[in-house]
Amino acid sequence: MPGVISILHHPIPSISPGKIAEEDNFGWHFRSALALKKYGSFNSVATRPNADQSWVIKKVSSVPVILTPSINLSPSNKIWKWSFISPNLINLVKYFVKKLDYIPYIHEYRTLNSELIIKSLIDYPMILQHHGSTPPRAKDILSIDPVNSLKSFSKFRRESILKKVRGAIFVLNRREKNYLESLGVDAFIRIRTMAVDFNDLKPPSIDERNELRRSWGLSEDSIVLLSYVGVFGEEFSHIKGAHLIVRLWRDLRRYSNKIILVITGVGENIAEVYNKLGVKAYTLLPHNKFIELIKVSDIYFLMATPDYYGGAGGVAIMEALALGKPVVSPTLNEYPELIKTLGINVPYIASEKDYRTFLDSLIQIIENLDNYDGLYVRDLARKYFSWESFVKDFIDTVKRF
């Protein structure tokens, strides 16, 4: 198999002291590089900018990880959103592609570093990976706010580069696919989410679940509902329903006092407020700890609003399904076969009616938990959300070059 260099455009803060984020299994650039090596025998490298002016080169789980020096352009992030630029990253990728014949696999294409890499390799086949960014809107160029107007102009300028891309673009949802096709993009466009390792994620036994519940201070006979409401770089974001958690908690407590609501991904101050109200809230957790929470949960839910653009395969949803948990989420609408036995597909929450539909659906699953076969849920999800499935589609795509 050819080599692949998997590229993330931004730094990732360390979770564990003395470790880079990849050692805690963070970053799609690393996870996908590991899967391509493990299940596709690719020579894969994962790279991204460091948060400072230093190089870091480590081998993590057999994958070389290279962090390149970067420059913080803040406060330019008001225009670009991502304020780190790394000329070293661009040069490194060019070396791997032009000198070593590696395939560039670029994660998220509406960013400054990604734009510069794409421009420098525009005559080479590449694979771009969508991670939920939204297309620019024409009306925003006319904004009375000059910063918003400049930001929108830069987005439209960057969008024009996508028309020239050779190779393929993996997108998360039908909306993005239709949009790119309307632009006249020449690249092969495929709906292909990221994936999770079903071989590492196995549903817990009753004994394991109960032991984990005791370690987290949860009663064995409670009904545990879990959601990750975080958005990278934000302490509190509405797009995954963080603003509705308190209301949901009150409504569920009226229904049953056995329910425990657990959320992760908020800032420390927000978590403190939620905990005082009775919701078990955590900040961004190390990956292994979050997996423990999924294992102790009964249901995973996502209260996504229409602004959510992430497709079916948010990592937490994929991990919950791999561990056999039914899901209540609007994003199930993006699952290729729309199989109801994965959980319940609900509308994106944009109105009081949408919220009531979500609440009723959640209660319906609670009342019918015994009807959900965890192993069956897992087998259905594996068809699309496993790394084996991802690598198969990746190889099929590469053969088109």
N, C-alpha and C positions, 0 to 999 in steps of 0.2 A: 504494500500500500504506500501511496505517496505521503510526504510529510504534511502536517497541518499546523499552522500557528494560529492559536485561538486568542483573540485580542479584546480586552476590555478597555474602555476609554478613560476610566476614572480610578482614583485610588480607593481602597477599602480600608477603613480603620480596623486595627487589631481588636479581637474580642478577648483573647487570652494573653496575659503578659508574656513578652518574649517570643511570641509567635506571629508570623504573618497570617493574614486572614485565610489564605488557602489551606493552612495547616488545620484550621477548624472547618474545612470543607465549604468555605464561602466563595462565591463568585462563579457565575455561569461559564466564564472563560475557562476556569480550572475544571469544573465538573464535566463540561463537555469534552475537554481535552483528555481527561482521565477515561471517560467512556469510549472515546474514539480509539484510544490505545488498548483498553481492556477488551472491548467487544468488536473492534474493527481492525486491530493490529496496525493502526496508523502510528507513524512516528510523530507524536504531538508535543507541542510546546505551548504553555500558557503564559501570557504576558499582559502587563498593565502598567500604568504609571505608579511610582511611589509618591508619597505625600511630601517628599523633600528632595534634596539634591543628591541622593545616594542611590547606588546600584545595589540590588539584592538578587542573588542567584541561588536557588535552592532546588533540590529534587524532593518533591512531595508525592508520596505514593507512586513512585516511578516516573512522574511527569516533571520535566524541567520547568521551573517557574522563574520568570525574569521580571523584576520590577525595575523600571527605568526612572532616572531622575526627572523631575518635573518642576515647572514654574507656576506659582499661584498667581493668577491674573486678577484676583479679587481687587476691587469690587466689580470687575467686568461681568461677574456672574449674573448681574441684573439683566444683562443682555444675552449672554451665552448660556446661562444656567450653570453649566459646568465650567469652573474657573481654572482648572488645571490644564496646562498645555505641556506636552513633552516632545520636543524635536527628537530626543533620543529614541522614543518609542517609534516614531515614524521611520527613522533611519534603521532601527533594528528590524522592523517588519520588512522594509525594502530589501535588506540583506538576505533575510530568510527566503523571500519570494524570488528575487532576481538572481541570487547566487546559488541558493540551495534548492530551488524549485518547490518550495512549500506552498500549499494553498492557503491564502489568507481567509480566515473565518472571523468576521468583524461583528462584534456584539453591539447592537444599537447604532443605527446609522445617522440619526439626527443629532449629532454632537460635533464639537469642534475637532477633537483629535481624530475621530472617525472620518470626518470630511477630508482632513489633510492626508490621511492614509489612502482613502479611496482615490483622491486626485492623483497622488503619486504613483498609483498602480492601475490607473484607469484602462490601460491596454492589456491587463492581465485578468484572467478569470478569477472570480472571488465569490465567496458566499457571505451575504449579509444576513444578520439575525435581528429581527424585530423584537423589542422587549417591552412594547406598550406605549411608545411615543405616539403622539397624535399629529396628523397633518396640520399644516398652517391654514389659517382662515383668511380669506381675502379682506374681510371687513376689519380685521385687526390692523392692517396697514394704515387704515384711515383713523386710527385711534387718536384722540386728542392728547394722550400721554405720549410724549416723544420717545421714551424708553420702550414702551410696548410697540410703538410703530416701527422703531429700528429693529427690535427683536423679531417682529413678524417679517420684515423685509429680509433679514438674514436667513430666516427659515425658508422663505420662498426661493432665495438664491441657492441655498443648499439643496433644496428639493430637485432642482434642475439637474444636479449631478447624477441622481438616481437613474435618469433616462439613459445615461451613457454606460452604466455598469454592465460588464460582461459576466456571465455566470448565473447566479441564482440568488433569490431573496426569500428567506424563510419568514413568514409573517404569522401572527398569533390569531388573527381573526379574519372573517370574510370582509369586514369593512375595509381593512387595510389592503387586502388583495384587490378589491374592486377599485379602490382609490389609485393604487399603483398602476393598474391596467388602464385607468382613465387618463393617466399621465402619458401613456405610450411607452412605458418601460420595456426595454428589449429583453431584460434578464428573465429567466424562468422563475415564476412566482409560485411558491408552494406554501400552503398552510401547514406549518410544522412547529409545534411548540417545543420547548425544552423537555427534559424528562427526569426521572429519578431512578435510583437503582433498586429495583424490586428484589434483587437477590440479597441486599443488605437490610431491606425493610420488610420484616415479617410480623404478622399479627401476633400479639402477646398471648400467652396462655392466661387463664383466669388467675393462677397463682402469681405470675409475673405482674399482671395488671394490678392486683391487689397490693402487692409489695411496693410497686411504684406509687400507688395512691397514698399509701401510708407515708412514704418518704416525702411526698408533696403536701401532706397534711389534708388529704381528701378522704372522706368516708367511703367505705367500700360499697355501700348501697345507694350512693348519690347518683344523680344523672348529670354528667359533666359535658358541657357544651364549650367548644373551643373555637377561637378565631384569631388569625393574625391580621391586625388592622394597620400594620406599619407600611410606610412608604419611605424608600431610601432617602436619607437626608432631611426628613421632616419628623418633628416630634409629635405632630397631630395632624392627620389628614382625613378629610371627609370621604374620599373616594372609595374606601373600604368600610365605611359605616361607623367610624370611631365616634362620630357625633350622636349616633343613635343607641349606643351601648347602655347608657343609664336608663333610657326609656325601656329598652328591651328587658333589662334586668328587673325593673319594677313589674312589667307585664308578666314575665315568667314566674316571678315569686308569687304573684296572685294565683297563678295556675297551680304551682306545686312548690312546697318548701324543700323538696329534695334536690332541686336544680342548683347546680353550681356553674357560674359563668366565668370562663377563663379567657383573657385576651393577652396578647403580647404585641410588642412593636411600638409602644408609645414612649414618650419622654418620661424621665423620672418624676417630674412634678405632676404630670397627668396620671401616671400610675399611682402615685400617692393619693390623689383625689378619688380615683376609682376604688382603690382598696378601702378607703374610709367609708365608701357607700356600699361595700359588700361584694364588689366584683374583684376577683383575683386577677390582678393586672401586673404585667411584667414588661420591662424594656426589651430591647433586642437580646435574645438569649443565644448562647453557643448552640450550634446545630444539634449536638447530641442531647442537650437539655430540652430543646423544642420537640425533638422526636419522642422523648419521654412523655411530654404533655399530650402528644397525639395518642400515644399508647394508652394513657389513662382515660382519655375522653371517650364519650359514646357517640357524639355527633360533631362534625366539623361544619361551620357555616361561614358564609361571606355575604355581608350586607352591602354589596357594591351599588354605587350610584351610576347614572348614565355616563359620567366622566371616566369611569374605569374602562381601560382599553386593552386589558391584559389577556383576552382570550380565555380559553378553557383551562389552560395549564399553568395557573399560578402554582409555584412550587409547593406551598402548604397544602393546596387541594390535592395535588398529585401524591404527596406523601400520605395524606389522610386516606386516600383511596387505596394506596399500596398497603396500608395497614388495616384495610378492611372496614373503614368508617364510612357510613353514609354521609352525603353532603347535601346541604341546602344552599344553593347559589344560583344567581342569574347566569353564571358562566357555563353551567352545564349545557346551555343552549349551543355552545361551540363544540361540544363533544361530537366527533364525526358520526356516531350512530344514534345519538340522542336516546340512550337506553335509560329508561326510568328507574331501573333497579339500582342505579348508582346513588340515587337520592331523589330530590325534588328540584326541578328547574323552576325558578321564580322570576318575576319581572325585576329589572333594575329598579332600585327604590328611588322614585322621583315624586311620589305623592303619598297622601295618607292611605289611599287604597292599596298602593304597592306595599306599604309597610304592613298593613293588616294581612295581605296575602302571604307575605313572608312569615309573619308571626303564626298564622294558621298552619302553614306548611311545616314550620319547625315543630309545633305541637303535634301535628299529624305523625311526624317521624318519631317523636318521643313516645307517643301512644302505640306505635307499631314497631318498636325497636326489635322485638323478637322475630319479626318477619324479614329482617335484613340479614342475609348470610354474608358474613365478612369475607369468606374465601371467594364467594361468587362475585362480590363487589370488586375484590382485588383482581380476579381473573379478567373481568371485563375491562378494567382500567389498564391492565398490563398490555392489552392489544395496541394501545396508542401511546401510553405515557411511560413505557419502559425504555431504558437506554438501548436495548437490543432493537426496538422498533425505530428509535431515532437514528441509530447507526445504519440500519438498513436503508432508510430514506436518504441519509447523507451519502452513502456509497452510490445509490441510484442516481443522485443528483450530480455527483462528481463525474460519473460516466457520461454525462451529457456535455461535458466541457470539450 
